[in-house]
Amino acid sequence: MQVSLTATGGLERRLEVAVPAQAVTSEIESRLKQLARTARLKGFRQGKVPLPVVRQQFGDQVRAEVVSDLMRKSFAEAVSKEQLTPAASPRIQPIALEPGADLKYAAVFEVMPDVKVAPFEAIQLTRPAAEVTEADVDAMIESMRRQRPAFQEVARAALATDRVTVDYDGTVAGEAFEGGEGRDVPFVIGSGQVLPEFDTAATGASVGDSRQASVTYPPHHGSKALAGRTAQFTLTVKKIEEQVLPPVDEGFCRAYGVEEGGIETLRTEVRASMEREMNSVIHGRLRTQVLEALYRNNPLEVPRSLVEDAVQQMQADAGRRAGARDAGQLPAREQFLQAARQRVALGMIMSEVVRNLALTVDRTRVQTRVEDLVASFPNPEETRRQYLSSPDAMRQIESAVLEDQAIDAIVDRASVTDQPASFRELTGFGQNAATTGSSAT
């Protein structure tokens, strides 16, 4: 076998391979003889078909299979001989395929780049330094109280956090529309359960009052009858109830799963949960800084084929989230190019980090990751079995754990400056996070 290698620019290589005609002919004859022992042809008993008949009947098919197999085998041998690591399957360009002549072809492909990681000591990180205080725990328990309010009817104008019950009627250009009518509809003002225009109309109204709300729907609204149009609603307030927060007592503790130990146990569990959340945020910020530094400090040319694969995956993910029904509805590939390059480069860099540090997967951390994942499911035991029995799922978990181990190892070696912070600053606890309602109101 003769091999000629040419660098055609960047990471692309052109490998020309010539397989001697004798090797091709010998392999074809060997397969035809093997086929003759099993072939079934009309007029002949199995295994008794003459070789010339087999050659006439199956020769072209066998030759095509042999050529394909020899290309695949010789390419693997050639890249091994040249000590190359292809980034993806090659693009084959036939040069000579005539019977009786040497088999010649060219394989065009990209190779994986050499990755050398800069010293971790050059990385500078800022680590938030915070602790969960008693005041933070108090505020969290107060927030938990607000999640389980009781409501009692009041004879006054409606305020934020009150629950109001209304009837409403909507029209577009004076005509009623489907979904534009509601009776005895309750919502808490300011909770994001309804459109903000309804919140505004209900605020300050008393029982029996009728208020107007004008709602302009976006052009991409799900209802064609409403898309881009303005609806006029009349709201009539029928009931106003104010929130009454529950006392922090044994019943409150049981409502949050604390059967024994009362308030002190509840506070301990709340603090532990808050610390887990805070530490997760801190780890996430360090992870982001580490990955940015690795990408910045280790410039790398990446194979176009791998970048294109990453772009297509990002397009598909974005399309799925947006509810795209076909490829024509996917976002433009150009908006994903930079992120795809970074994803591919960081994947290579992280692999080299793991190799340099001789890291192996920490099984205890894998078990902890699985427990964290299944904890939120209705049937954790069944979900755990599904994870453990799925090789793909476990590979993803192990990969994530190995990355966490690498991040931790880099943080240990980097220059880290602690920056004072608070639980509220890190987690955004206490900030208004109202969402927009999804119904017609």
N, C-alpha and C positions, 0 to 999 in steps of 0.2 A: 504494500500500500504506500503510495506517494502522497505527501501532504505539503501544501504551500500555504503559509499564513501571511495575511496582509492587514495592517491597521488602516482602516478607511476613514478615521476621524473620530475623536472622542473615545467612547467605549466600544464602538462598532468594530467588528473584525470580519474579514472575509477568508474563509478556509476552503481551499480547493483540494479535493481528494480524488485520487485515481485508484480504482480497485482493478487488479489484473483480470483480463478477460477469462483466463483459465480458472480463477477462483469463482467467477460468476457461473461459467459453464458447469463446473464441477458441482456447485450447489444445486443448480437446476436439475442436473442428471440425478443427483442423490434424492431429491424430492420426488421426481417423476417415478423412480424405482420404488420408493416407499408408497407412493400413491397407487402404483400398479398392484400392490399386494392387497389393497382394500377397495379399489374402485369397483363400482357396479355399472356395467354397460350392457345394453340389450344384446343378446346373442352370445354373451360370455359369462362363464361362471365367475363368482367373486374370487379375485386373486389370480385369475388365468387370462386377464386382458393383456395382449402383447404390448411391449413397451412402445413400439412405433404408433400403435393406436392410441395409447395413453398420451404420447407426445402430441399427436395430432389433435386430440380432443381437449387436452388441458394445458398444452405448452404455453400459450400466451398468458393464461391466468397464473401459472406457476412462475413464469419469468417475471411478471409484474410484482408478485409477492416477494420473490427473491431480491429483486432490485430494491424494493422498499425496505426489506429487512437489512440488506447489506448497507444501504445508506445510513440507516439508524445505528447499526453496530459500528460501522467504520467511523461515523461522526463521534460516537462516544469514545472510541479508541483514540481518535485524533486529538480531541480536546484534552484527554488525559495525558497524552504524550506531550502536548504543548503546555500543560499545566494551566489550563484555562477553566474558569467557572462561568458557564453561560448564565445570563440573567433570565432568559426565557427560551422557548423553543426556537430553532433556527428557521430562517426563510431559505428553502432549498431552490437552487437554480440549476436545472439539468444542463450539462455541457455535452456529454456524449452518452447515448443510451442504446446505440445500435448493437444488434446481436453479433457476437463474435469479436467485438472491440472492447477495449478497456472501458469500465464504467467510470465516467467522470462527472462530477457535479461540484457546485460551489454552495457553501452554507454561510449565510450572512446572519450575524447575531451580535448581541451586545454582551459584554462580560461584566461581572461584578467588580466594582472598584476595590482597590486596596484601601483599607480603613486603618488609620493610625490616630488614636485618641490622645488629645493634648492632656497634660497633667491636670488632675482634678484640683490640685492646690491653687490653681489660677482662677478657679470659679469663686465669685463673691456672691453671697446670698444674704438676704434680709429675712430673719425669722421672727414672726409675731410672737411676743411673749405675753401671755395672759393667763388669768386664772378665773375660775368660777367663784364669785363671792356669794356671801349670804344674801346680799341685796339682789343678785341675779336670780338666786333660787326663789326668793320671795316674788319677784316679778314673774317668773315662770309659773309659779303656782297660781298667781293672780290671773295669768293668761289661761291656765287650765280651768279656772272657775268660769271665765267668760265663754269657754267652749261648751259649758253645760248649764246655761241659764234657764231659769223658769221665767214665765211671763205672767204679769197680772195686768188686768185692764185698768186704764186710767182715763180721767175726764179732763184732758188738756190737749194742746196742740202737739203734733208728732215731732219728735227730735231724733237726731242720729242715734242709732242702736235700738230704737223702738221697733217693735213688729207691728206693721199695719196690715189690715185686711181690706182689699179694695175690689170694686168692680171696675172694669175698663172696657171702653169701646173705641176702636180705631177705624179711621177712614183714610183713603188715598184719593185725592181729587174728588172728595165728597162721597166716595163709594166704599162700603164695607169690604173687607177682604178676609180671606181664610186665615184663621189664627189671630185675628185682630180683636177678638172678644174674650173676656175672662170674667168669671164670677167667683166671689169669695176667695180671691188670690192673696195669700199671705206672703210678706217678705220683710226682712230686716233692713231698715234704711242704712245704707253705707256698707252693706256686706258683700256687694257685688252680685247678688242673686238676680237682679234685674238690670235693665239699661239705666245708665246714670240719669237720663232725663226723667225716669219714673221716681228715682230717689229725690231729685230736686223738686218735682211737683208735689210729692207727699210731705216733704219737710215743711213744718209750720201749719199744716192743714189740721182741722179738727173733724170729729165724726160728723158726717152729713155734708161736708164740703166737697165741691167738685172742682178739680184742677185740670188745667190743660198741659199737655206735653207734646212737643213737636220733635219727631225723630226722623233724621235723615239717614237712610241705609246706604252702606258702601256699594260701589258698582259690582263687587264680586259677591254680594249677598246670595245665600243659597236659594232664596225664593225669587224667581224672575219677576213676579208681580211687584216685588218691593225693591229690587236691585236699583240703586241710584235714585230712588224716589223718596219723598218726604211724606210721612204719615202723621196725622193729627189724632191724638188720643185724649179722651176725657176719662179722668180717674175720679171715682167717688169713694171717699173714705168711709168704711163701715165699722171699723174697730181699731183702737190704738192700745197697745200693750207695752209696758216698759219691762226691761230686763231686771230680774231679781237674781243675784248671784248666790250660789249655794254656799253654806258655811263649810269651812275646812274641818270636817269631823270624820268619824269612822266610816260613815256612809260614803262620803266623798272619796276617802282612800280606797274603799272597796270598788267604787266605780272605775278606778284606775288600776285595778288588779292587785291592790295591796290588801291581803286578807288578814295579816298579822303584823303587829308592830306599830300600827297607827301612823300618826303624822310624822314621827321621826324616821320611820322606815320609808315613807313616801318621799320625804326630803332627801334621804340618802339615795334613793333610786333616781329621783329627778336630777340630782347633782351628777350622778354617774352618767346619765344620758346626755346631759349638757356637756360634760367633759369629753365624751366620745364625739359629739358633734363638733366641738371646738377643735379637738385634736385632728379630726378629719379635715377641717378647713385649713389648719396650719400645714398639715401634710400636703394638701392640694396646692397651696401657694408655693411651698418649697419645690414640689414636683414641677410646677410650671416654670419656676426660675431655673431649675436644673436642666430641663429639656431645652429651654431657650438658650442657655449657656452652651450646652453641648452642640446645638445646631450652629450657634454663632462661632464657637471656637474651633469647629472641625468642618470647614467648608468641604463639600463633597460633590463630585459629579455623579449623578444617579442615572441608571438606565431609563431611557424614554419609555420602554415597554412597561416597566414597573410603575412609572408615573401614570401612564395611560390606564393601567389596571386600577390604580387608586382613584383616579378621576372618575372612572365608570362606577366604582363602588360608591363614591360620594354622591354622584348624580342619582344613583338608584336609591340611596338612603334618603336624600332630600326629596325625591319624587314620591317615595312611599309616605313620608311625613306630610306631604302636601296633598296626598290623595290622587296623584297622577295615574291615569288609566293606561297610557301608552307612552312610547319613547318620545313622541312629539311634544309631550307636556313636561319633559324633564328640563331642569334649569340648564343654561348654557355651560358647556364644559370649561370655558375660559375662567369662570369665577372660582373654579376649584383647583386650578393648576398649581398655584403657589403652595396651598395647603397640602396638595398631593405630593409635591416635591419634598416638602418638609416631613411629611409622614414617612415617605420611603427612606429618606436620609436618616431620620431618627431611628427607624427600625434597624438599619445597618449599624449605626453607631452604638445603639443599645446592645445589639448582639455582640459587638466587639468588647463593650464594657463587661458584659457577663463573662465572656471568654477570658479577658485579662484578669478579672478578679476571681476566676475559677469558682463562680457561684453555682450552687445547686439549689433546687427548689426546697424550701422549708415546709415540710409536710404539716407541721403544726399550724403554720400560717394558712396553708391551703384549707385545713379543716375549719379554722376560724372564719375564713372567707365564705366557705360553704354555709356555715351556720348563720352568718349575717345575711346571706342571700335568701335562705329559706324561711327566716324568722317572720317575714311579713306575709307569708302565704297562709291561707286558711288551714291547710294540712301540711305542716312542715315535714313530717316524717315521710310522706309520700313524695313530696318535692325533693327531699334529700336523696331518696332512692333514685329518682329520675336523673338528678345531677350525677350521682356516683356511677350510674350505669351508662352514661353518655360520654364516650371518649372525646368527642368534639367539645362538649361543655367543660369537661375537666381540663382539657388542653388550654382552653381560654382562661380558666381560673388560674392554672399553674403559670401561664405566661404573665398574667397580671401580677401574681405574687412575686415572680422572679423580677419583674420590673420594679416593684416596690422595694425589694431587697437591694437592687442596684441603686435606686434613688437614695435609700438610707446609707449605703456605703459611700456614695459620692458626697452626701451631706457631711458625713463624718470626716471626710478628707478636705472639704472645701473651707474657705474662709467665711465664717458665719457671724453676722452682727444681729444681736437681739434687739428688737424694736418694741417698746411698750405698746400694749393694745388692751382692749377689753372684749369681753364676751359679746357684747352688743355690736361693737364695731366689726368683729370678725364674722358674726353670723347674721347680722341684720335684724336681730331679734327686736321686736317692738315697732318695726317700720310698717307703714300701711301697705298691705299687699292685696288690696281688693282686686277682684277680677271681674271681667265683663260677662254678664249673663248670656246664655246661648239661645233662649227661647225668643218668641216674637216680642216679648216685653223686655 
